[in-house]
Amino acid sequence: MTDHTASSGPTLPYVLVLYYSRQGATKTLAEQLASGVESVSGVEARLRTVPAVSPVSEATAPEIPDQGAIYVEEADLRHCSGLALGSPTRFGNMAAPLKYFLDTTSGLWMNGALVDRPATAFTSTASLHGGQESTLLTMLIPLLHHGMVYAGVPYSETTLLSTQSGGTPYGTSHLAGPNADREVDADERRLAVAQGRRLAELALALAAMRSGRP
């Protein structure tokens, strides 16, 4: 999967896996989802993150993070064949850094750049009822405004019926625990991989549909 590479000229269509992570669980889900994307021939995953938002206006983030994925650029989103958004929950909502980036994408919206591209979302919470589904729904809203085609996790993924931790039909989720020390378990990983695989398959199918239009 592409990670620290530049944002130009991919040889294959790519799915952008864009996430914000503080404790590492959302990053792990992003990596699992990216592996699902790349299990599909003909498409690759591009991992990107967003800088933290500071209440101090003078604060700036380094151009390149110390570790993990590099920061997203508008071009990464403009040219993607599919999009996966990941965020920890903040009072039942996506984290501010991810929303801040999405709030800057009105130019893409005005040009219809993302219309008919598939999208999905994933999240992590400290408690089982800490807002997993509402957080996923908040990430769904701007995607629909962009004209994207939302793809959750269908119940044909039977792990949804047996998981005792994370997992929703709106997207993969993770139960991190009150100390954020619970690792992403096998069910959560399995669902994330399946979600990435489905997104990649839809990305290729919808790209073919768009290219076949007059």
C-alpha positions in Angstrom: 0.0 0.0 0.0 1.2 3.5 -0.7 2.0 5.5 2.5 4.9 7.9 2.4 4.9 8.2 -1.4 4.1 11.4 -3.2 0.5 12.2 -4.3 1.0 12.2 -8.0 0.7 9.7 -10.9 -0.4 6.4 -9.4 -0.1 3.5 -11.8 -3.3 1.9 -10.5 -6.6 3.4 -9.4 -6.5 3.9 -5.6 -8.8 4.0 -2.6 -7.9 6.8 -0.2 -7.9 5.5 3.4 -8.0 8.8 5.3 -8.0 8.7 9.1 -7.3 10.5 12.3 -5.9 8.5 15.3 -4.7 9.6 18.8 -4.1 6.2 20.5 -3.5 4.0 17.5 -6.6 1.9 17.2 -8.1 3.9 14.3 -4.8 3.7 12.6 -4.8 -0.1 13.0 -8.3 -0.3 11.5 -7.1 1.8 8.6 -4.2 -0.5 7.9 -6.5 -3.5 8.0 -9.0 -1.9 5.7 -6.1 -1.0 3.4 -5.0 -4.6 3.3 -8.6 -5.5 2.2 -8.4 -3.0 -0.5 -5.2 -4.4 -1.8 -6.5 -8.0 -1.8 -8.5 -6.9 -4.9 -6.5 -7.0 -8.1 -6.2 -3.8 -10.1 -6.5 -1.3 -7.2 -4.2 0.0 -4.5 -4.7 1.7 -1.1 -3.4 5.1 -0.2 -3.1 5.8 3.5 -3.3 9.4 4.6 -3.9 11.2 7.9 -4.7 14.8 9.0 -2.9 17.0 11.5 -4.3 17.8 14.9 -6.3 21.0 15.3 -4.9 23.3 18.0 -6.9 25.8 20.0 -3.7 28.0 19.9 -3.8 29.7 16.5 0.0 30.0 16.4 0.5 26.3 16.7 1.6 24.5 13.5 2.1 20.9 12.6 5.3 19.6 10.9 5.0 19.1 7.2 5.6 15.3 7.6 4.5 13.4 10.7 7.1 11.7 12.8 5.4 8.3 12.1 2.6 6.7 10.2 0.9 8.1 7.1 1.7 11.5 5.6 -0.9 14.3 5.7 -3.6 14.3 3.1 -3.7 16.8 0.2 -6.8 17.8 -1.8 -5.4 16.0 -4.8 -5.4 12.7 -2.9 -9.2 13.1 -2.5 -9.8 14.6 -5.9 -8.3 11.7 -7.8 -9.3 8.8 -5.6 -11.5 6.0 -7.0 -13.0 5.4 -3.5 -12.7 6.8 0.0 -12.6 5.3 3.5 -12.9 7.7 6.5 -11.8 6.8 10.0 -12.1 8.6 13.2 -12.3 8.0 17.0 -15.6 9.2 18.4 -15.9 12.6 20.1 -19.2 12.8 21.9 -20.9 10.7 19.2 -19.3 12.8 16.4 -16.2 12.5 14.2 -13.0 14.2 15.6 -12.4 17.8 14.8 -9.3 17.4 12.7 -11.1 15.1 10.2 -14.1 17.4 10.0 -11.8 20.4 9.6 -10.3 18.8 6.5 -13.7 17.9 5.1 -14.8 21.5 5.6 -12.1 22.6 3.2 -13.4 20.4 0.3 -16.1 22.7 -1.0 -14.2 23.2 -4.2 -14.5 19.5 -4.9 -18.2 19.6 -4.1 -18.7 22.6 -6.5 -17.1 20.6 -9.3 -18.8 17.3 -8.5 -15.4 15.7 -8.4 -16.5 12.9 -6.1 -19.9 12.1 -7.5 -20.5 8.3 -8.0 -17.4 7.3 -6.1 -17.9 4.7 -3.3 -17.2 5.7 0.3 -17.2 4.1 3.7 -16.3 4.9 7.3 -14.9 3.3 10.4 -14.4 4.3 14.1 -13.2 3.5 17.6 -14.7 4.2 20.9 -13.8 3.8 24.6 -17.1 2.2 25.6 -19.4 -0.2 23.8 -22.2 2.3 23.7 -20.0 5.4 23.3 -21.4 6.6 20.0 -20.0 4.2 17.4 -23.0 4.3 15.1 -23.7 8.0 15.5 -20.0 8.8 14.7 -20.2 6.7 11.5 -23.4 8.5 10.6 -21.8 12.0 11.0 -19.1 10.9 8.6 -21.7 9.7 6.2 -23.4 13.1 5.9 -20.6 15.0 4.0 -20.0 12.0 1.8 -23.6 12.1 0.6 -23.3 15.9 0.0 -20.4 15.1 -2.3 -22.6 12.7 -4.2 -20.6 9.6 -3.1 -22.1 6.1 -2.9 -22.0 4.9 0.7 -21.1 1.3 1.3 -21.3 -0.2 4.8 -20.7 -3.7 6.0 -23.5 -6.1 4.9 -24.7 -8.9 7.1 -23.4 -11.3 4.6 -20.2 -10.8 6.6 -21.4 -13.2 9.3 -18.9 -11.8 11.8 -21.4 -9.0 12.4 -23.7 -11.6 13.9 -21.1 -13.0 16.4 -18.9 -10.1 17.3 -18.8 -9.3 21.0 -17.0 -6.0 20.6 -17.0 -3.7 17.6 -18.8 -4.0 14.3 -21.8 -2.3 12.7 -23.6 -2.4 9.3 -22.6 1.3 9.0 -18.9 0.5 9.1 -16.3 -1.3 11.1 -15.9 -0.2 14.7 -13.5 -1.0 17.6 -14.0 -1.1 21.4 -10.8 0.4 22.8 -11.8 0.3 26.5 -11.7 3.2 29.0 -7.9 3.3 29.0 -7.6 2.8 25.2 -5.5 -0.3 25.8 -7.7 -2.9 24.3 -6.1 -4.1 21.0 -8.1 -4.5 17.8 -9.4 -8.1 18.0 -9.8 -10.7 15.3 -13.5 -10.0 14.6 -12.8 -6.3 14.2 -9.8 -6.9 11.9 -11.9 -9.4 9.9 -14.6 -6.8 9.4 -12.2 -4.1 8.4 -10.5 -6.3 5.8 -13.9 -7.2 4.4 -15.0 -3.6 4.3 -11.9 -2.6 2.4 -12.3 -5.5 -0.1 -15.9 -4.5 -0.7 -14.9 -0.8 -1.2 -12.2 -1.8 -3.7 -14.6 -3.9 -5.7 -17.2 -1.1 -5.8 -14.5 1.4 -6.8 -13.6 -0.7 -9.9 -17.2 -1.3 -10.8 -18.3 2.3 -10.5 -15.1 3.5 -12.3 -16.1 1.3 -15.2 -19.7 2.7 -15.1 -18.4 6.3 -15.2 -16.0 5.6 -18.1 -18.8 4.0 -20.1 -21.0 7.1 -20.0 -21.3 9.2 -23.2 
